[in-house]
Amino acid sequence: MKATIAVLCFIAAIAYSVGRLSEQQCRSPVPSSLCAPNAKPRKVWFFSNFTSKCESNDELWRRYKSTLKGKTS
């Protein structure tokens, strides 16, 4: 029960902090090093003119994770 409450509080904190980003913060450019061969993508928030909301690059993040699973060392 305590673990469930802790997880809910954690999710609420994330939702609250994301909701606090202003449109100006989301619209500002974010430098990226995705062209580097050893670059690891990070979650970036941006303002979508299509939805008029602050969104993340979750789709790119999921693609990157799926490519890591397919690699063999």
Sequence and secondary structure as in RCSB ss.txt:
>XXXX:A:sequence
MKATIAVLCFIAAIAYSVGRLSEQQCRSPVPSSLCAPNAKPRKVWFFSNFTSKCESNDELWRRYKSTLKGKTS
>XXXX:A:secstr
 HHHHHHHHHHHHHHHHHHT  HHHHHS     TTSTT      EEEETTTTEEEE HHHHHHHHHHHHH   
